[in-house]
Amino acid sequence: MEFSLTLDCPQCNKASSVPFEPEAELPWISCCPECGKQFGIDSQELARQIRLFIALNTQLRESEEILSGSSIAVMVGNKEVKIPFKLLLTRFKTTFDLKIGEKKYSISTRTEL
Protein backbone atom coordinates (compact mmCIF):
# COMPACT_ATOMS: atom_id res chain seq x y z
CA MET A 1 0.00 0.00 0.00
CA GLU A 2 1.25 3.47 -0.82
CA PHE A 3 0.63 6.41 1.48
CA SER A 4 1.01 10.09 0.78
CA LEU A 5 0.47 13.27 2.75
CA THR A 6 -0.94 16.42 1.22
CA LEU A 7 0.67 19.36 3.00
CA ASP A 8 0.93 23.09 2.46
CA CYS A 9 4.54 24.14 1.99
CA PRO A 10 5.54 26.77 4.58
CA GLN A 11 7.54 28.70 1.96
CA CYS A 12 5.52 28.71 -1.29
CA ASN A 13 2.18 27.84 0.41
CA LYS A 14 1.27 25.35 -2.34
CA ALA A 15 -0.37 22.05 -1.46
CA SER A 16 1.90 19.16 -2.35
CA SER A 17 1.42 15.43 -2.16
CA VAL A 18 4.53 13.74 -0.79
CA PRO A 19 5.19 10.04 -0.13
CA PHE A 20 4.93 8.93 3.50
CA GLU A 21 6.61 5.93 5.11
CA PRO A 22 4.40 4.63 7.94
CA GLU A 23 7.31 3.34 9.98
CA ALA A 24 9.34 6.54 9.69
CA GLU A 25 10.71 8.00 12.91
CA LEU A 26 9.66 11.47 13.96
CA PRO A 27 10.38 14.14 13.00
CA TRP A 28 9.34 13.19 9.49
CA ILE A 29 11.04 15.46 6.96
CA SER A 30 10.27 15.93 3.27
CA CYS A 31 10.92 18.44 0.52
CA CYS A 32 8.36 20.51 -1.34
CA PRO A 33 8.32 19.34 -4.98
CA GLU A 34 7.59 22.92 -6.08
CA CYS A 35 10.29 24.99 -4.34
CA GLY A 36 12.53 22.41 -2.64
CA LYS A 37 11.93 23.77 0.90
CA GLN A 38 12.29 21.12 3.60
CA PHE A 39 9.42 20.75 6.04
CA GLY A 40 8.21 18.07 8.37
CA ILE A 41 5.90 16.68 11.01
CA ASP A 42 6.91 16.20 14.60
CA SER A 43 3.52 15.84 16.32
CA GLN A 44 3.14 12.60 18.29
CA GLU A 45 -0.67 12.96 18.06
CA LEU A 46 -0.53 13.25 14.27
CA ALA A 47 1.77 10.23 14.10
CA ARG A 48 -0.67 8.25 16.26
CA GLN A 49 -3.62 9.21 14.03
CA ILE A 50 -1.66 8.29 10.89
CA ARG A 51 -0.76 4.89 12.32
CA LEU A 52 -4.41 4.22 13.23
CA PHE A 53 -5.45 5.15 9.68
CA ILE A 54 -2.81 2.82 8.26
CA ALA A 55 -3.99 0.00 10.55
CA LEU A 56 -7.56 0.53 9.30
CA ASN A 57 -6.41 0.31 5.68
CA THR A 58 -4.35 -2.78 6.45
CA GLN A 59 -7.38 -4.44 8.07
CA LEU A 60 -9.47 -3.69 4.99
CA ARG A 61 -6.90 -5.49 2.83
CA GLU A 62 -6.75 -8.44 5.22
CA SER A 63 -10.58 -8.69 5.15
CA GLU A 64 -10.74 -9.11 1.37
CA GLU A 65 -12.36 -12.54 1.64
CA ILE A 66 -15.32 -11.14 3.58
CA LEU A 67 -15.55 -7.72 1.91
CA SER A 68 -15.35 -8.96 -1.69
CA GLY A 69 -18.80 -10.51 -1.29
CA SER A 70 -20.31 -7.64 0.72
CA SER A 71 -21.91 -4.37 -0.30
CA ILE A 72 -23.18 -1.09 1.12
CA ALA A 73 -26.77 -0.05 0.45
CA VAL A 74 -27.45 3.62 -0.26
CA MET A 75 -30.94 5.08 -0.51
CA VAL A 76 -31.40 7.24 -3.63
CA GLY A 77 -34.90 8.65 -3.42
CA ASN A 78 -37.07 5.63 -2.74
CA LYS A 79 -34.66 3.16 -4.39
CA GLU A 80 -31.94 1.20 -2.67
CA VAL A 81 -28.67 0.99 -4.59
CA LYS A 82 -26.13 -1.62 -3.50
CA ILE A 83 -22.48 -0.74 -4.01
CA PRO A 84 -20.02 -3.65 -3.68
CA PHE A 85 -17.18 -3.01 -1.23
CA LYS A 86 -14.76 -4.24 -3.86
CA LEU A 87 -15.87 -1.44 -6.20
CA LEU A 88 -15.63 1.18 -3.46
CA LEU A 89 -12.15 0.12 -2.42
CA THR A 90 -10.69 -0.11 -5.92
CA ARG A 91 -12.23 2.94 -7.54
CA PHE A 92 -11.84 5.52 -4.81
CA LYS A 93 -8.92 6.63 -2.74
CA THR A 94 -9.34 6.85 1.01
CA THR A 95 -8.65 10.26 2.51
CA PHE A 96 -8.20 11.07 6.18
CA ASP A 97 -8.31 14.78 7.04
CA LEU A 98 -7.03 16.05 10.38
CA LYS A 99 -6.55 19.39 12.03
CA ILE A 100 -3.94 19.71 14.74
CA GLY A 101 -3.67 23.20 16.13
CA GLU A 102 -4.05 25.50 13.14
CA LYS A 103 -2.49 23.06 10.65
CA LYS A 104 -4.58 20.88 8.36
CA TYR A 105 -3.28 17.53 7.12
CA SER A 106 -4.68 15.20 4.49
CA ILE A 107 -3.51 11.59 4.29
CA SER A 108 -4.57 9.51 1.33
CA THR A 109 -4.11 6.00 0.10
CA ARG A 110 -5.53 3.74 -2.55
CA THR A 111 -6.55 0.26 -1.42
CA GLU A 112 -6.84 -2.43 -4.05
CA LEU A 113 -8.63 -5.69 -3.34
LUMZA-552733 format. One record per residue: residue in three letters; x, y, z of N, C-alpha, C in turn. Coordinates in steps of 0.1 Angstrom, whole numbers, plus 5000, padded with zeros to 4 digits. Layout:
! residues N
+--------+------+------+------+-------+-------+-------+------+------+------+
: residu : n.xx : n.yy : n.zz : ca.xx : ca.yy : ca.zz : c.xx : c.yy : c.zz :
+--------+------+------+------+-------+-------+-------+------+------+------+
:    ALA :    X :    Y :    Z :     X :     Y :     Z :    X :    Y :    Z :
...
+--------+------+------+------+-------+-------+-------+------+------+------+
//
This chain:
! residues 113
+--------+------+------+------+-------+-------+-------+------+------+------+
: residu : n.xx : n.yy : n.zz : ca.xx : ca.yy : ca.zz : c.xx : c.yy : c.zz :
+--------+------+------+------+-------+-------+-------+------+------+------+
:    MET : 5008 : 4988 : 5000 :  5000 :  5000 :  5000 : 5009 : 5012 : 5000 :
:    GLU : 5005 : 5022 : 4992 :  5013 :  5035 :  4992 : 5005 : 5045 : 5000 :
:    PHE : 5012 : 5053 : 5007 :  5006 :  5064 :  5015 : 5013 : 5077 : 5011 :
:    SER : 5005 : 5088 : 5011 :  5010 :  5101 :  5008 : 5003 : 5111 : 5017 :
:    LEU : 5010 : 5122 : 5020 :  5005 :  5133 :  5027 : 5003 : 5145 : 5018 :
:    THR : 4992 : 5152 : 5020 :  4991 :  5164 :  5012 : 4993 : 5175 : 5022 :
:    LEU : 5003 : 5183 : 5020 :  5007 :  5194 :  5030 : 5009 : 5207 : 5023 :
:    ASP : 5006 : 5218 : 5030 :  5009 :  5231 :  5025 : 5024 : 5234 : 5028 :
:    CYS : 5032 : 5238 : 5018 :  5045 :  5241 :  5020 : 5046 : 5255 : 5028 :
:    PRO : 5054 : 5255 : 5038 :  5055 :  5268 :  5046 : 5062 : 5279 : 5038 :
:    GLN : 5069 : 5276 : 5027 :  5075 :  5287 :  5020 : 5067 : 5292 : 5008 :
:    CYS : 5063 : 5283 : 4999 :  5055 :  5287 :  4987 : 5040 : 5286 : 4989 :
:    ASN : 5036 : 5280 : 5000 :  5022 :  5278 :  5004 : 5014 : 5271 : 4994 :
:    LYS : 5020 : 5262 : 4986 :  5013 :  5253 :  4977 : 5011 : 5240 : 4983 :
:    ALA : 4999 : 5234 : 4980 :  4996 :  5221 :  4985 : 5004 : 5211 : 4977 :
:    SER : 5011 : 5202 : 4983 :  5019 :  5192 :  4977 : 5016 : 5178 : 4982 :
:    SER : 5016 : 5168 : 4974 :  5014 :  5154 :  4978 : 5028 : 5148 : 4979 :
:    VAL : 5032 : 5143 : 4991 :  5045 :  5137 :  4992 : 5044 : 5123 : 4998 :
:    PRO : 5053 : 5114 : 4994 :  5052 :  5100 :  4999 : 5054 : 5100 : 5014 :
:    PHE : 5048 : 5091 : 5021 :  5049 :  5089 :  5035 : 5052 : 5075 : 5038 :
:    GLU : 5063 : 5073 : 5046 :  5066 :  5059 :  5051 : 5060 : 5057 : 5065 :
:    PRO : 5051 : 5048 : 5067 :  5044 :  5046 :  5079 : 5053 : 5044 : 5091 :
:    GLU : 5064 : 5037 : 5089 :  5073 :  5033 :  5100 : 5084 : 5044 : 5102 :
:    ALA : 5083 : 5055 : 5095 :  5093 :  5065 :  5097 : 5094 : 5071 : 5111 :
:    GLU : 5106 : 5074 : 5116 :  5107 :  5080 :  5129 : 5104 : 5095 : 5128 :
:    LEU : 5099 : 5100 : 5139 :  5097 :  5115 :  5140 : 5109 : 5122 : 5144 :
:    PRO : 5112 : 5134 : 5139 :  5104 :  5141 :  5130 : 5105 : 5136 : 5116 :
:    TRP : 5094 : 5136 : 5109 :  5093 :  5132 :  5095 : 5096 : 5144 : 5086 :
:    ILE : 5106 : 5143 : 5078 :  5110 :  5155 :  5070 : 5109 : 5151 : 5055 :
:    SER : 5104 : 5161 : 5047 :  5103 :  5159 :  5033 : 5106 : 5172 : 5026 :
:    CYS : 5107 : 5172 : 5013 :  5109 :  5184 :  5005 : 5097 : 5188 : 4997 :
:    CYS : 5094 : 5201 : 4995 :  5084 :  5205 :  4987 : 5088 : 5203 : 4972 :
:    PRO : 5080 : 5196 : 4964 :  5083 :  5193 :  4950 : 5083 : 5206 : 4942 :
:    GLU : 5077 : 5217 : 4947 :  5076 :  5229 :  4939 : 5088 : 5238 : 4941 :
:    CYS : 5092 : 5241 : 4954 :  5103 :  5250 :  4957 : 5115 : 5244 : 4963 :
:    GLY : 5114 : 5231 : 4968 :  5125 :  5224 :  4974 : 5127 : 5227 : 4989 :
:    LYS : 5119 : 5235 : 4995 :  5119 :  5238 :  5009 : 5117 : 5225 : 5017 :
:    GLN : 5125 : 5223 : 5027 :  5123 :  5211 :  5036 : 5113 : 5215 : 5047 :
:    PHE : 5104 : 5206 : 5050 :  5094 :  5208 :  5060 : 5091 : 5194 : 5066 :
:    GLY : 5085 : 5194 : 5078 :  5082 :  5181 :  5084 : 5071 : 5181 : 5094 :
:    ILE : 5069 : 5169 : 5100 :  5059 :  5167 :  5110 : 5066 : 5161 : 5122 :
:    ASP : 5063 : 5167 : 5134 :  5069 :  5162 :  5146 : 5059 : 5160 : 5157 :
:    SER : 5046 : 5160 : 5154 :  5035 :  5158 :  5163 : 5033 : 5144 : 5166 :
:    GLN : 5034 : 5140 : 5179 :  5031 :  5126 :  5183 : 5017 : 5122 : 5181 :
:    GLU : 5008 : 5132 : 5183 :  4993 :  5130 :  5181 : 4991 : 5127 : 5166 :
:    LEU : 4996 : 5135 : 5157 :  4995 :  5133 :  5143 : 5000 : 5119 : 5139 :
:    ALA : 5012 : 5115 : 5144 :  5018 :  5102 :  5141 : 5009 : 5091 : 5146 :
:    ARG : 5003 : 5093 : 5157 :  4993 :  5082 :  5163 : 4981 : 5081 : 5153 :
:    GLN : 4975 : 5092 : 5149 :  4964 :  5092 :  5140 : 4967 : 5086 : 5127 :
:    ILE : 4979 : 5089 : 5122 :  4983 :  5083 :  5109 : 4985 : 5068 : 5110 :
:    ARG : 4991 : 5063 : 5121 :  4992 :  5049 :  5123 : 4979 : 5042 : 5125 :
:    LEU : 4969 : 5048 : 5131 :  4956 :  5042 :  5132 : 4949 : 5041 : 5118 :
:    PHE : 4951 : 5051 : 5110 :  4945 :  5051 :  5097 : 4952 : 5040 : 5088 :
:    ILE : 4965 : 5039 : 5090 :  4972 :  5028 :  5083 : 4967 : 5014 : 5087 :
:    ALA : 4965 : 5013 : 5100 :  4960 :  5000 :  5106 : 4946 : 4997 : 5100 :
:    LEU : 4938 : 5007 : 5099 :  4924 :  5005 :  5093 : 4925 : 5001 : 5079 :
:    ASN : 4934 : 5007 : 5071 :  4936 :  5003 :  5057 : 4942 : 4989 : 5056 :
:    THR : 4951 : 4986 : 5064 :  4957 :  4972 :  5064 : 4946 : 4962 : 5068 :
:    GLN : 4937 : 4965 : 5077 :  4926 :  4956 :  5081 : 4917 : 4954 : 5069 :
:    LEU : 4914 : 4964 : 5062 :  4905 :  4963 :  5050 : 4911 : 4953 : 5040 :
:    ARG : 4924 : 4954 : 5038 :  4931 :  4945 :  5028 : 4930 : 4931 : 5033 :
:    GLU : 4933 : 4929 : 5046 :  4933 :  4916 :  5052 : 4919 : 4910 : 5052 :
:    SER : 4908 : 4918 : 5051 :  4894 :  4913 :  5051 : 4889 : 4911 : 5037 :
:    GLU : 4897 : 4910 : 5028 :  4893 :  4909 :  5014 : 4883 : 4898 : 5012 :
:    GLU : 4885 : 4886 : 5018 :  4876 :  4875 :  5016 : 4862 : 4878 : 5020 :
:    ILE : 4860 : 4885 : 5031 :  4847 :  4889 :  5036 : 4841 : 4900 : 5028 :
:    LEU : 4849 : 4911 : 5026 :  4845 :  4923 :  5019 : 4842 : 4921 : 5004 :
:    SER : 4849 : 4912 : 4998 :  4847 :  4910 :  4983 : 4832 : 4905 : 4980 :
:    GLY : 4826 : 4899 : 4989 :  4812 :  4895 :  4987 : 4802 : 4904 : 4994 :
:    SER : 4806 : 4915 : 5000 :  4797 :  4924 :  5007 : 4795 : 4937 : 5000 :
:    SER : 4784 : 4943 : 5003 :  4781 :  4956 :  4997 : 4775 : 4966 : 5007 :
:    ILE : 4774 : 4979 : 5003 :  4768 :  4989 :  5011 : 4756 : 4994 : 5004 :
:    ALA : 4745 : 4995 : 5011 :  4732 :  5000 :  5005 : 4731 : 5014 : 5007 :
:    VAL : 4728 : 5022 : 4997 :  4725 :  5036 :  4997 : 4712 : 5039 : 4992 :
:    MET : 4704 : 5047 : 4999 :  4691 :  5051 :  4995 : 4692 : 5063 : 4986 :
:    VAL : 4687 : 5062 : 4973 :  4686 :  5072 :  4964 : 4671 : 5074 : 4961 :
:    GLY : 4666 : 5085 : 4967 :  4651 :  5087 :  4966 : 4644 : 5075 : 4973 :
:    ASN : 4636 : 5068 : 4966 :  4629 :  5056 :  4973 : 4635 : 5043 : 4968 :
:    LYS : 4647 : 5044 : 4961 :  4653 :  5032 :  4956 : 4666 : 5029 : 4964 :
:    GLU : 4668 : 5016 : 4966 :  4681 :  5012 :  4973 : 4691 : 5008 : 4963 :
:    VAL : 4703 : 5013 : 4963 :  4713 :  5010 :  4954 : 4724 : 5003 : 4962 :
:    LYS : 4728 : 4991 : 4958 :  4739 :  4984 :  4965 : 4752 : 4986 : 4958 :
:    ILE : 4762 : 4990 : 4965 :  4775 :  4993 :  4960 : 4785 : 4982 : 4966 :
:    PRO : 4790 : 4974 : 4958 :  4800 :  4964 :  4963 : 4812 : 4970 : 4970 :
:    PHE : 4816 : 4965 : 4981 :  4828 :  4970 :  4988 : 4840 : 4970 : 4978 :
:    LYS : 4841 : 4959 : 4970 :  4852 :  4958 :  4961 : 4853 : 4969 : 4952 :
:    LEU : 4842 : 4974 : 4947 :  4841 :  4986 :  4938 : 4845 : 4998 : 4946 :
:    LEU : 4840 : 5000 : 4958 :  4844 :  5012 :  4965 : 4859 : 5012 : 4968 :
:    LEU : 4864 : 5001 : 4972 :  4879 :  5001 :  4976 : 4888 : 5001 : 4964 :
:    THR : 4884 : 4999 : 4952 :  4893 :  4999 :  4941 : 4891 : 5011 : 4932 :
:    ARG : 4880 : 5018 : 4933 :  4878 :  5029 :  4925 : 4880 : 5043 : 4931 :
:    PHE : 4880 : 5043 : 4945 :  4882 :  5055 :  4952 : 4894 : 5055 : 4961 :
:    LYS : 4900 : 5066 : 4963 :  4911 :  5066 :  4973 : 4905 : 5070 : 4986 :
:    THR : 4911 : 5066 : 4997 :  4907 :  5069 :  5010 : 4914 : 5081 : 5015 :
:    THR : 4907 : 5090 : 5020 :  4914 :  5103 :  5025 : 4910 : 5105 : 5040 :
:    PHE : 4920 : 5108 : 5048 :  4918 :  5111 :  5062 : 4923 : 5125 : 5064 :
:    ASP : 4913 : 5134 : 5068 :  4917 :  5148 :  5070 : 4917 : 5150 : 5085 :
:    LEU : 4928 : 5157 : 5090 :  4930 :  5160 :  5104 : 4933 : 5175 : 5105 :
:    LYS : 4930 : 5180 : 5117 :  4934 :  5194 :  5120 : 4941 : 5193 : 5134 :
:    ILE : 4953 : 5197 : 5135 :  4961 :  5197 :  5147 : 4966 : 5211 : 5149 :
:    GLY : 4961 : 5218 : 5160 :  4963 :  5232 :  5161 : 4957 : 5239 : 5150 :
:    GLU : 4965 : 5248 : 5143 :  4960 :  5255 :  5131 : 4963 : 5248 : 5118 :
:    LYS : 4971 : 5237 : 5119 :  4975 :  5231 :  5106 : 4965 : 5220 : 5102 :
:    LYS : 4963 : 5219 : 5089 :  4954 :  5209 :  5084 : 4963 : 5199 : 5076 :
:    TYR : 4960 : 5186 : 5078 :  4967 :  5175 :  5071 : 4957 : 5166 : 5064 :
:    SER : 4961 : 5161 : 5052 :  4953 :  5152 :  5045 : 4962 : 5140 : 5042 :
:    ILE : 4957 : 5128 : 5045 :  4965 :  5116 :  5043 : 4956 : 5108 : 5034 :
:    SER : 4962 : 5103 : 5023 :  4954 :  5095 :  5013 : 4962 : 5083 : 5009 :
:    THR : 4954 : 5073 : 5006 :  4959 :  5060 :  5001 : 4949 : 5054 : 4991 :
:    ARG : 4953 : 5045 : 4984 :  4945 :  5037 :  4975 : 4946 : 5023 : 4978 :
:    THR : 4935 : 5017 : 4982 :  4934 :  5003 :  4986 : 4929 : 4994 : 4974 :
:    GLU : 4936 : 4984 : 4970 :  4932 :  4976 :  4960 : 4929 : 4962 : 4965 :
:    LEU : 4917 : 4957 : 4963 :  4914 :  4943 :  4967 : 4913 : 4934 : 4954 :
+--------+------+------+------+-------+-------+-------+------+------+------+
//
